[in-house]
């Protein structure tokens, strides 16, 4: 190294030392995520390799980690056709705990709606849509769950398991309706979201979403 380059090298070393350690060691974000200024973009519809193109339990820890590393984030921007109900609920709690705003840029359906409703201010970009339908449980998943838990739950026959499903379903519907109403959604609209079967979608108009409290330009504390 010649003498003329020493001042530049010294300056670079000082800059590197001044940077926070978490910026120097930051790993690339998972493919579903990106940071856009003060917004955390969560897009499960993007081209993804080596991971499920939907909301998954693995996304829960990713949300926590990304928000911890990016304290400037004030909004979660969503584009997702849904996925794991459990993951959607857990991510919704994270969004509420951080007091973030939410927006939809594209589509937000099923479990994605739980995340969206966790926002303080909730917006939908022009040309975007929010969809609702009943939850579902695939037959193969039902069979797998029964085989895994029948001994622990003392289900002597599939009929006892069926009776448990009947009770558990009612509890889940109650919890979902309670969540919608607690987030400011009109109770009559919340009931209407349970009408459409899982293989279909209901996309209310923007005016209907505003009237029902799904979209809101002001956070409750700002009103």
Order of alpha helices (4+ residues) and beta strands (2+ residues): alpha-alpha-beta-beta-alpha-beta-alpha-beta-alpha-beta-beta-alpha-alpha-alpha-alpha
